[in-house]
Amino acid sequence: MKTIKYIILIAIISVSCSKSGSSSEEVPEQNSAPSKVESLIYPTNNLLCSTNVLDFEWNTATDPDGDSVSYILEISKTNDFTNSTQTFEVDNTVKSITLDKETAYYWHVKAVDSKNLSSEYSSTFQFYTEGIAETNHIPFSPQLLAPERNTTITGNTTKLEWLCTDVDKDQLLYDVYLDTNNPPMLKIGDNINVQHLEIALNPMNTYYWKIIAKDSNGGQSIGQIWNFDSN
């Protein structure tokens, strides 16, 4: 009888040890994204380039895990990078690219580590490639300041704000279109010379708006359509 009890006790201990051994799990290796590229070196913001063959350059990013870092360079003809965008994978911080002449471009960079984890994109710079015997350049596409896309405005008024520059330093005028239809067709500001406009709102609407920027030499650029809600 004692022998049977001894065998049962040994079996219980063996099962217990087996269970405790099988419960141990390996802790998965953690990976952190590389740092954001903080500085774009060339082409500089608002640059009028004398050539269409450019050496893009930016500061290095670092990786907290010591992983190797490469970069994704995006160059676009639209400042939201939705159309006519070229994408390049670059192992260092310089890339030579031939672009179209007489064209406004926008560019930014992000870092990617060897485990394919990426940082946020850098800030976006804009520049213009010179054309042959060019005397005037259209304004850069207007940039949204406020209200932010898809935000909800409380109250019966708000201020539309945007930013726009011209490489020739021409005086710019703006036409403002605002509507509850998309695309907006109602012009609410004509040839205004400031980059903001106070407007009245009706509650429970989705508003769509855009800016047309015009220089003093007949050049113009049409901005994207932005939207916000009122409540």
N, C-alpha and C positions, 0 to 999 in steps of 0.2 A: 504493500500500500504506500509506504514511504517512497518507494522507487517511482511509482506512478505520479505522486505529487511532485517529486523532484523533476520529472520529465515535463510535466505541465508548466512548472515555474520557469524552466529553461526556455520553453517555447514562447511563453508570454514575453520574457525579456528580449528574445530574438526579434519578435514582431515589433515590439516597441522601438528597439534600436533601428530596425529597418525603416519604420515610418519616420523617425526623427531624421534619419539620413536622407530620405527622399524628399523632405520638405525644403531642403536648402536649395535656393535658386541663385543663379548668377545675376548680379546687378548689371543691367544694360549700360553700355558706355554712353555717356552724355556728350553731346556735341553742341557747341555754340556757334552762332553766325559770326562771320568776320565783321569788322567795323565798317561803317559807312565811309565812302570816299568824301572827304570833307572839303576838298579844294580842286577845282578845275583850273588848269594852268593855261591851256591854249586849245582853240581860239577863245579869247577873252569875251566877256559878255558885251553885246552891242558892237562887236568889231566889224568894220568894213574891210574885208580881206582883199588884198591886191592880187590874189591868185585863187584858183579853184582846187589846187592840190595842197592839202593841209595836213600837218602833223599834229594830230590830237594828242594831248598830254594831260595827265592828272596825277594827283598825289597817290601814294601807295596806301592800301588798307592793311590792317593787321588782323590776325586770327588768334583768339585767346587760347586755342588748343594747339597752336603751332602748326596747323595744317597749311599746306601750300594754297596760295590764293591766285585766282585768275579774275578776269573782268568781262562784263557784258557792256559794250558800248552801243548806244542807240543814237541814231541821227535821223531827224525827221523834218519834213516840210510843214508839219503842223505841230503846234505847241502842246497838244494833248497826246501826241505820238500814236494817233489812231490810223493815219493814212500816210503813204509814201515814206515808210520808216525802214531804214537799213539797220540790221543788227550784226554786230561783230563780236566774236569770242577772242579775247586778247590775253596772252600770257604775261605781258609786262604792262607798263603804263604809258606806252606810246604806240600810236597807230597812224600810218600815212594813208590817206584816202583821197581819191579824186571825185569831186562833186560837180554838179551842174553849175554853170555860170549864171550870174544875175538872179540869184535865188536866196530867199530867206531860209535859214536852217535853225534847228533847235537840237541840243544834244545833252545827254546825261550818261552817267556810268554807275554800275553797281558791282560789288565784289562777290565772288562765289568761291567757297572753299572746296577742297578735294572730296568732301562728302556731299557736295551739291546743295549745301545750305547757303543762302544768299543774304546780303544786307539790303537795306532800303536803297533806292536810287539816290544819287547825289542831287544837289540843286540843278536846275536847268539853265543853260546859257543859250543865248541866241546870237546869230551873226549873219552877215550878208556876203555872198560871193560877188565880186565885181564883174560887170559885163564889159563888153567892148565899147569904148567911147561912151560909157554910161554917164548921164548927167543927173538923173533922179532915181531914187529908190523908193518903192512903196513902203509905208510904215510896217513895223512888225505887227503881228497879229495881237489884238488886245488880250490882256491877261485878267482873269477874274480876281478881284479882291474881296468883295462882299455884295450880297450875302452868299455864303458858301452854297455849293450845289446840294440840292435835296434837303436843305434846312427848312425849318418851319418858323415863320415870323409871327410873333404875337404883337398885336396892335394894328392901327389903321394907317400907319406910314412906315416907310423904310428908306434907306439911302442905298442906291445902286453905286458901286465903286469899282473902278477898273484901272489898269495901268497899261500904257502904250507908249512906245518910243519910236523914233525915226533916226536912222543912221546919218541922214543929211542934216539933222537938227532943225528940220522944217517945223513951222508952227502947225499943230494938228487941230482939226475940228472933228466933232463926233456927232453922228446920228444915232439915236437910241430907239430901239424897237422893243416894245413890251406888249404881251398879249396873253390871253388864256388859251390860245390856240398855238399849236406847234406845226410849222415854224411861225414865229411872231411876224405879223404884217403891219401892226399899228405903230406908226412913228410918233413917239412922245417927246423926243428931243431932236432939234434940227440945228446943225452947225454950232453946237455948244463948244466952248473953249476950255472947259474944265473936265476933270475925270471923275465926276460924281454927279448924281441927280437924285433929288428927293422926290418920292412918288407916294401917292395915296393908294391904299389897298382896300379891296372888298374881302370880307371873311370867306373862308372855306373855298379857296381857289388855288389852282396850280398855275403859276405864272412862268412864262418863257420870255427870255430877253436876249438881245445881242447888240453888239456895237459895230458900227462901220466907222473906221478911222480914215480921215482924208488929209493929205498934205497940201501944201500951197501950190504944188505943181501938177495937180490933177491925179496923183497916185492915191489909191485907196486899198485898204484891206478889210475883209469882212471877218468878224470874229465868230467864234463858236456860239452855239445856242446853249444858254445856261437856264437853270430852273430853280424855283423855290416854291414853298407852300405858304398860305396864310391861314390863320385860324381865328 
